[in-house]
Amino acid sequence: MLSRRGAQWATIDFAHGEQNSYNAATNSNGIVSFANAENWLMHDDLAGFINEHNDFDKRCCAYGEGYTGTLRLRRAMAAHLNAHFHPANNISPDEITFAAGVTYLNEASALILCDPDQNDAIMLGRPVYGAFARDLAMRTNIHLEYVSVGDMDQFSPSCITSFDAGFEAAKARGINIKALMICNPHNPLGRCYSHETLVGLLRLCASKGIHLISDEIYALSVYERHDRESETFTSVRAIDPTGIIDSSQVHVLYGMSKDFGAGGMRLGCVISQNEDRFSSPSQFSMDLAAKFLEDQEFVAKFLQRSHHRLLQSRLLAEDLLSREGIGYSQKGNAGFFLWLDLSAFLPLHETHGDGWAAQRLLTDRFSKAGVIMSTGAEYRAPSPGRFRLVFCVDPDTLREGIKRISRVLAR
Ligand SMILES: Cc1ncc(COP(=O)(O)O)c(C=O)c1O
């Protein structure tokens, strides 16, 4: 018999087992997954680097230096962040703590900042990365307070008024918001927060006495578009907190999974002035990541190639979708995804006009047609019809998946 808690945790939907993935040459009936945000376009480059640097250090057989990540990796990450995030105050290795992925650190942040029996909560804008719900709340039992900040414009300073109102409305219901969580660059909208908006959000957090957690895991997956004006990435650490907020209230999450296409390394870090101690990640992974980050010349070329391929893949996806008359968010210059608008295709006549039921029906049809995407329901979209399509797969898979989507929509 499981405990009640164990039975609830058993419902967490982690992938488990073999995947029947589409491959144009070897498995043409396989499933096209546009669901997982992985940078498939850079895996060969990363594997190439690792295979050239795989002189195994026997020190990795031991537990190592303890539970915060090796000093070598924390030094390499601090140097990397100081080079690319333009922090107002230099980031020291002491502020960095590693764990097995940002997924785990999100859960740890909720555990550290909130007490479940005190109605404590974390506030988020919507739509937002769907797995925050799982990672922040599923096992910690804390409350999440989603604030509607407009489907498309949670990046202008007007979002501050919405968060302020959301905070006060929650307080009136007896909910204690302990932190605001943002995702910058944003998943799923692929956009960056402006300097002005970030300053406003920091001021808001200071005035409410709450923490700001900024998930910046896509920080260096921002590509330049020549056909539209787009925001560049500003880290919350690039803003001098003096006179705005106590710096111990500001925490950044980053890791190897996205910018370096290394989700399998399971390495995430929190950059914070608070003393956090978690269970240590793998010594093997940390050794390889340190070697990678220490070679900043290679990192710079890697990121340049990544930006080029992300943009090309996004442009191909946009072109294929436009040809099929499928709408998507026209803004955005970051991340691995497009935010589709399929509201015009919802089979409302089959669900008595219930939009969310129609979205579930459409999702089911996509799945039967062998193509999967994350849904707007999972991402707390304010209205039904939104889907997130991860575009950084090889061109054949992209073409096949969009063809399958289009066939379902044409029914
Ligand atoms: C915004 C965001 N945070 C965190 C993660 C997970 O990061 P990690 O692989 O380090 O656990 C993802 C993965 O999709 C993500 O999109």
The ligand as an SDF file (V2000), in Angstrom:
LIG
                    3D

 16 16  0  0  0  0  0  0  0  0999 V2000
   11.4870   27.1120  -18.3950 C   0  0  0  0  0  0  0  0  0  0  0  0
   12.0960   25.7880  -18.0900 C   0  0  0  0  0  0  0  0  0  0  0  0
   12.6740   25.5880  -16.8970 N   0  0  0  0  0  0  0  0  0  0  0  0
   13.2370   24.3980  -16.5870 C   0  0  0  0  0  0  0  0  0  0  0  0
   13.2340   23.3470  -17.4820 C   0  0  0  0  0  0  0  0  0  0  0  0
   13.8680   22.0300  -17.0910 C   0  0  0  0  0  0  0  0  0  0  0  0
   15.2440   22.1820  -16.9410 O   0  0  0  0  0  0  0  0  0  0  0  0
   16.2400   20.9890  -16.5470 P   0  0  0  0  0  0  0  0  0  0  0  0
   16.4680   20.1410  -17.7490 O   0  0  0  0  0  0  0  0  0  0  0  0
   17.4770   21.6910  -16.0970 O   0  0  0  0  0  0  0  0  0  0  0  0
   15.5860   20.2100  -15.4570 O   0  0  0  0  0  0  0  0  0  0  0  0
   12.6350   23.5100  -18.7370 C   0  0  0  0  0  0  0  0  0  0  0  0
   12.5880   22.3840  -19.7040 C   0  0  0  0  0  0  0  0  0  0  0  0
   11.7980   22.3490  -20.6230 O   0  0  0  0  0  0  0  0  0  0  0  0
   12.0620   24.7660  -19.0510 C   0  0  0  0  0  0  0  0  0  0  0  0
   11.4950   24.9850  -20.2460 O   0  0  0  0  0  0  0  0  0  0  0  0
  1  2  1  0
  2  3  1  0
  2 15  2  0
  3  4  2  0
  4  5  1  0
  5  6  1  0
  5 12  2  0
  6  7  1  0
  7  8  1  0
  8  9  2  0
  8 10  1  0
  8 11  1  0
 12 13  1  0
 12 15  1  0
 13 14  2  0
 15 16  1  0
M  END
$$$$
